[in-house]
Amino acid sequence: MEQLTLTTPALLFSAISLIMLAYTNRFIAYTAAIRDLYDKYQKNHDKRFYKQIRNIKHRLYLTRYMQILGITSLLFCVLTMFLIYIQQNTIAVWIFGMALLLLIASLMLLIVEIQISAKAWEEHISDIEND
């Protein structure tokens, strides 16, 4: 393997920042949906809202874990840069590898969350089609 330099983990900064922005936007959208469902439920205690609330709650938890893993990945990238700076290259390589694994885990959770979202939209569409 080529020597790990300061620029290698720094390259992930922009990618992780964009990913975190997307995760935050998802989180904000879910909180808005929860508020909307809450208002609807307060007006009409319809049992149909329970399924939607459970779905959004699950997606909200996934998004939170995606954010935690992404932030931890970014933290490990910064730690990698510090370790390179103090010439602890062997440890830096391992920490950077862990940062990449955390980012992979975060992206895998995103795939799961997207699948759940798509299924929820399919249910909404089928409800409309059946009416």
C-alpha positions in Angstrom: 0.0 0.0 0.0 1.2 3.5 -0.7 1.9 5.7 2.2 -1.2 7.4 3.7 -0.9 11.2 3.4 -2.9 14.0 5.0 -4.8 14.5 1.7 -6.3 11.0 1.7 -8.6 11.3 4.7 -9.2 15.0 3.8 -10.8 13.9 0.5 -13.6 12.2 2.4 -14.5 15.5 4.2 -16.6 16.8 1.3 -18.2 13.5 0.6 -19.1 12.9 4.3 -20.3 16.5 4.6 -22.7 16.1 1.6 -23.9 12.8 3.0 -24.6 14.3 6.4 -26.5 17.1 4.7 -28.7 14.6 3.0 -29.2 12.7 6.2 -30.2 15.9 8.0 -32.7 16.7 5.3 -34.2 13.3 5.7 -34.4 13.8 9.5 -36.1 17.2 9.1 -38.6 15.6 6.6 -39.5 12.9 9.0 -40.0 15.3 11.9 -42.3 17.3 9.7 -44.2 14.2 8.7 -44.5 13.2 12.4 -45.9 16.6 13.3 -48.4 16.3 10.4 -49.5 12.8 11.5 -49.8 13.9 15.1 -52.1 16.8 14.0 -54.2 14.4 11.9 -54.4 11.9 14.8 -55.5 14.5 17.2 -58.4 15.4 15.0 -59.3 11.8 14.1 -58.1 8.9 16.2 -57.9 6.6 13.1 -56.0 3.3 13.6 -54.5 3.7 10.1 -52.1 6.3 11.5 -50.4 3.7 13.8 -48.8 1.9 10.8 -47.6 5.1 9.3 -46.2 6.3 12.7 -44.4 3.0 13.3 -42.9 3.2 9.8 -41.7 6.8 10.2 -40.4 6.0 13.7 -38.3 3.1 12.3 -37.0 5.3 9.5 -36.2 8.1 12.0 -34.1 5.6 14.1 -32.3 4.4 11.0 -31.5 8.0 10.0 -30.2 8.7 13.5 -27.8 5.7 13.3 -26.8 6.7 9.8 -25.9 10.2 11.2 -24.0 8.7 14.1 -22.0 6.4 11.9 -21.3 9.2 9.4 -20.1 11.6 12.2 -18.0 8.9 13.7 -16.4 8.3 10.3 -15.6 12.0 9.9 -14.2 12.0 13.5 -12.0 9.1 12.6 -10.8 10.9 9.4 -9.8 13.8 11.6 -8.0 11.5 14.0 -6.2 9.9 11.1 -5.0 13.3 10.0 -3.7 14.0 13.5 -2.0 10.6 13.7 -0.3 11.3 10.3 0.7 14.7 11.6 2.4 13.2 14.6 3.9 10.5 12.4 2.0 7.5 13.8 1.4 6.1 10.4 0.6 2.5 11.3 -2.1 3.5 13.8 -3.4 6.1 11.2 -3.9 3.4 8.6 -6.0 1.3 11.0 -8.1 4.3 12.1 -8.6 5.3 8.5 -9.7 1.8 7.7 -12.2 2.0 10.6 -13.5 5.3 9.2 -14.1 3.7 5.9 -15.9 0.8 7.5 -18.1 3.2 9.5 -18.9 5.1 6.3 -19.8 1.8 4.6 -22.1 0.9 7.5 -23.8 4.3 7.3 -24.4 3.9 3.6 -25.7 0.3 4.1 -28.3 1.7 6.5 -29.2 4.3 3.9 -30.0 1.5 1.5 -32.2 -0.2 4.1 -34.0 3.1 4.9 -34.6 3.8 1.2 -36.1 0.3 0.8 -38.5 1.0 3.8 -39.4 4.4 2.3 -40.1 2.9 -1.1 -42.4 0.2 0.5 -44.2 2.9 2.4 -44.8 4.9 -0.8 -46.0 1.8 -2.5 -48.6 1.3 0.3 -49.8 4.9 -0.1 -50.2 4.5 -3.8 -52.1 1.2 -3.4 -54.4 2.9 -0.9 -55.1 5.6 -3.5 -55.6 3.0 -6.2 -58.0 1.0 -4.1 -60.2 4.0 -3.2 
